[in-house]
Amino acid sequence: MRNSKKMCFVVQGFGEKTDYRTGRKLDIDASYDVIKEAVENAGLTCIRADETQHSQIIDKPMYECILNADLVIADLSTSNVNAAYELGVRHALCRRSTIIVAEKQWDFPFDVNRNTIRTYEHLGSDIGRREAKRFSADLSG
């Protein structure tokens, strides 16, 4: 049974990832912490694929979240191909209520670049306090 609270599903990798284009290592969990705080402050439940409960492969519950979420935030930082694919699935199933975010040094591909993309500055292992507040306000607005 689904929680009566509206749900936001965050599409992104987990842990430390390397941006293949710049070679920078980014702790994606630090980005998620900021996103989750902003989403929960807006009154929604926030989950990411690693937080879903399942007894088999992740695909089924992940696609259910992509389809059924009231809001999807897709973080394309580090050019994670899984995140890009999941964003494509969301756009094919339900384009409304989807926010695309990326680290400001991300190379914006042509097909995605036509969408509004909210950017943030990542310091590598963390996001600074001021940037976290600014990005959180941007997501909430």
DOGU-266959 format. One record per residue (C-alpha): residue number from 1; x, y, z. Coordinates in steps of 0.001 Angstrom, whole numbers. Example, Ala and Ser with C-alpha at 12.3 -4.5 7.8 and 13.67 -1.06 7.14 Angstrom:
2
<seq->1; x->12300; y->-4500; z->7800>
<seq->2; x->13670; y->-1060; z->7140>
END
This chain:
141
<seq->1; x->0; y->0; z->0>
<seq->2; x->1330; y->3399; z->-971>
<seq->3; x->1970; y->6090; z->1584>
<seq->4; x->-626; y->8900; z->1300>
<seq->5; x->2175; y->11472; z->1300>
<seq->6; x->3334; y->12532; z->-2171>
<seq->7; x->6524; y->10829; z->-3288>
<seq->8; x->9646; y->12081; z->-5055>
<seq->9; x->11971; y->9550; z->-6674>
<seq->10; x->15556; y->10681; z->-7217>
<seq->11; x->17342; y->9226; z->-10226>
<seq->12; x->21108; y->9272; z->-9695>
<seq->13; x->24108; y->7107; z->-8915>
<seq->14; x->25281; y->6319; z->-5398>
<seq->15; x->28528; y->7015; z->-3583>
<seq->16; x->31677; y->8437; z->-5129>
<seq->17; x->31652; y->8606; z->-8925>
<seq->18; x->34187; y->9894; z->-11421>
<seq->19; x->33100; y->12323; z->-14104>
<seq->20; x->34778; y->10660; z->-17075>
<seq->21; x->35013; y->13972; z->-18952>
<seq->22; x->36803; y->15990; z->-16239>
<seq->23; x->38281; y->13226; z->-14098>
<seq->24; x->36748; y->14865; z->-11004>
<seq->25; x->35514; y->12565; z->-8249>
<seq->26; x->32129; y->13598; z->-6859>
<seq->27; x->30378; y->12155; z->-3831>
<seq->28; x->26871; y->11808; z->-5257>
<seq->29; x->25519; y->10968; z->-1788>
<seq->30; x->26350; y->14566; z->-745>
<seq->31; x->24166; y->15824; z->-3613>
<seq->32; x->21392; y->13461; z->-2567>
<seq->33; x->21487; y->14766; z->1004>
<seq->34; x->20740; y->18299; z->-261>
<seq->35; x->18025; y->17101; z->-2654>
<seq->36; x->16381; y->14928; z->0>
<seq->37; x->16336; y->17748; z->2543>
<seq->38; x->14713; y->20156; z->51>
<seq->39; x->12131; y->17572; z->-1028>
<seq->40; x->11209; y->16623; z->2538>
<seq->41; x->10991; y->20307; z->3530>
<seq->42; x->8456; y->20651; z->696>
<seq->43; x->6357; y->17919; z->2345>
<seq->44; x->7139; y->14960; z->61>
<seq->45; x->8646; y->11591; z->847>
<seq->46; x->12000; y->11269; z->-931>
<seq->47; x->13605; y->8000; z->-2010>
<seq->48; x->16376; y->6808; z->-4275>
<seq->49; x->16718; y->3331; z->-5814>
<seq->50; x->19136; y->2154; z->-3115>
<seq->51; x->16433; y->2887; z->-525>
<seq->52; x->13704; y->793; z->-2167>
<seq->53; x->12842; y->-2498; z->-546>
<seq->54; x->12866; y->-5462; z->-2866>
<seq->55; x->13732; y->-9136; z->-2800>
<seq->56; x->14799; y->-9545; z->-6413>
<seq->57; x->16503; y->-7343; z->-8967>
<seq->58; x->15979; y->-3590; z->-8663>
<seq->59; x->14333; y->-3124; z->-12071>
<seq->60; x->10673; y->-3683; z->-11156>
<seq->61; x->10479; y->-1435; z->-8063>
<seq->62; x->12663; y->1191; z->-9752>
<seq->63; x->10422; y->1390; z->-12838>
<seq->64; x->7349; y->1505; z->-10596>
<seq->65; x->8875; y->4480; z->-8795>
<seq->66; x->9761; y->6188; z->-12091>
<seq->67; x->6180; y->5730; z->-13320>
<seq->68; x->4250; y->6409; z->-10112>
<seq->69; x->6281; y->9142; z->-8416>
<seq->70; x->4542; y->12488; z->-8072>
<seq->71; x->7917; y->14084; z->-8804>
<seq->72; x->11165; y->12735; z->-10270>
<seq->73; x->14457; y->14562; z->-9854>
<seq->74; x->17102; y->13243; z->-12250>
<seq->75; x->20713; y->14109; z->-11426>
<seq->76; x->22792; y->13678; z->-14563>
<seq->77; x->26121; y->14691; z->-12977>
<seq->78; x->29060; y->12523; z->-14045>
<seq->79; x->27090; y->11512; z->-17167>
<seq->80; x->25745; y->8391; z->-15468>
<seq->81; x->24224; y->6400; z->-18346>
<seq->82; x->21765; y->4628; z->-16033>
<seq->83; x->20416; y->7978; z->-14809>
<seq->84; x->20111; y->9244; z->-18393>
<seq->85; x->18251; y->6074; z->-19408>
<seq->86; x->15903; y->6344; z->-16421>
<seq->87; x->15219; y->10000; z->-17277>
<seq->88; x->14334; y->8868; z->-20810>
<seq->89; x->11941; y->6277; z->-19385>
<seq->90; x->10315; y->8942; z->-17193>
<seq->91; x->9943; y->11330; z->-20140>
<seq->92; x->8402; y->8559; z->-22255>
<seq->93; x->5941; y->7550; z->-19525>
<seq->94; x->5194; y->10842; z->-17822>
<seq->95; x->7041; y->14021; z->-18780>
<seq->96; x->5293; y->16205; z->-16235>
<seq->97; x->6725; y->16749; z->-12780>
<seq->98; x->10317; y->15975; z->-13675>
<seq->99; x->13258; y->18146; z->-12653>
<seq->100; x->16694; y->17684; z->-14214>
<seq->101; x->19719; y->18690; z->-12147>
<seq->102; x->23455; y->18462; z->-12774>
<seq->103; x->26745; y->19663; z->-11388>
<seq->104; x->27592; y->22969; z->-13085>
<seq->105; x->30662; y->21590; z->-14913>
<seq->106; x->28583; y->18851; z->-16550>
<seq->107; x->28701; y->18828; z->-20346>
<seq->108; x->25086; y->19434; z->-21392>
<seq->109; x->24259; y->17151; z->-24373>
<seq->110; x->22126; y->18589; z->-27170>
<seq->111; x->18981; y->16495; z->-26532>
<seq->112; x->18899; y->17269; z->-22807>
<seq->113; x->20097; y->20835; z->-23140>
<seq->114; x->16685; y->21974; z->-24452>
<seq->115; x->15185; y->21259; z->-21013>
<seq->116; x->15537; y->23459; z->-17955>
<seq->117; x->18454; y->22074; z->-15956>
<seq->118; x->19045; y->23270; z->-12417>
<seq->119; x->22743; y->23277; z->-11626>
<seq->120; x->24737; y->23082; z->-8434>
<seq->121; x->28406; y->23372; z->-7562>
<seq->122; x->30008; y->20254; z->-6144>
<seq->123; x->33293; y->20487; z->-4253>
<seq->124; x->34167; y->16826; z->-4871>
<seq->125; x->33605; y->15184; z->-1530>
<seq->126; x->30949; y->17610; z->-350>
<seq->127; x->28737; y->20532; z->-1256>
<seq->128; x->29499; y->23701; z->692>
<seq->129; x->26919; y->25056; z->3152>
<seq->130; x->26114; y->28181; z->1097>
<seq->131; x->25756; y->26174; z->-2105>
<seq->132; x->23575; y->23598; z->-339>
<seq->133; x->21245; y->26364; z->887>
<seq->134; x->21126; y->28014; z->-2548>
<seq->135; x->20479; y->24720; z->-4379>
<seq->136; x->17854; y->23666; z->-1841>
<seq->137; x->16030; y->26983; z->-2316>
<seq->138; x->16261; y->26581; z->-6098>
<seq->139; x->14703; y->23115; z->-5909>
<seq->140; x->11965; y->24349; z->-3583>
<seq->141; x->11106; y->27334; z->-5765>
END
